């Protein structure tokens, strides 16, 4: 895809889902059969897991945030091996229960309505989807998406904005290919992108930190005939 396709685009919802029923696995544990090796990450806040450091900023009571589909976790573990020496991944959030996804979407939509009362409901939905996916097709609720950044020597690298900065707060700098970034931030985004793309994930271009595999957005970006993962409830979440 050369243009930016938002999550609200009807083409996304039109993609069929043939869920392969892969389990949601805890990134702090690993993949069955030893596919992901444990070990310390390259530093950064949080607990070390097989992907490196797991940040607590989105931590919830039952640990849902730290779960991903097995195929996503395997690919992230591969991406970790493709990073330069001394650079690691900092995992921020994976699975998001559908009820939480809906709350995020409705909350951000309410902020936009308050700021732009002249906007139509359709425009609000489109603008909201730059930052939060509509709940019915959300990659996070499928366990297919991950929010993450890079760390080295115990600190997060400069990526131009914080993880989860919205378009208003960042003046658009949250977009992956935003102009006006420092050379350091641009280089760090390219490092992250190169590793994750090589591992088979796709980026949501309005959020440099958001990557996914197997969801509807991935299917549109790669030309796959269907998504491998659809939204699901995690028992106990």
Number of C-alpha atoms within 10 A of each C-alpha: 8 5 6 11 18 21 26 19 12 10 13 19 16 12 18 16 18 12 16 11 12 14 14 23 21 21 28 19 16 21 22 10 6 8 14 20 13 18 12 13 24 21 23 23 16 15 16 22 22 23 29 27 27 26 18 16 12 15 14 12 7 9 15 23 25 27 27 27 24 22 19 26 28 21 21 27 23 19 23 20 14 18 17 11 9 11 23 29 25 28 32 23 24 31 29 30 22 21 13 13 21 19 12 18 19 17 14 20 21 15 13 18 18 11 10 12 12 10 14 11 12 10 14 19 22 19 19 27 21 21 24 26 22 21 22 14 21 26 30 30 28 29 37 32 31 28 19 21 22 25 23 17 13 14 13 18 19 18 25 22 19 16 16 18 18 21 17 10 11 14 11 18 23 25 23 21 16 15 10 11 14 12 12 13 16 18 14 18 21 16 16 24 20 14 20 23 15 13 20 18 24 22 21 22 19 22 24 28 27 25 27 27 28 28 30 30 31 25 20 18 16 15 10 15 13 19 20 22 24 23 22 17 14 17 7 7 15
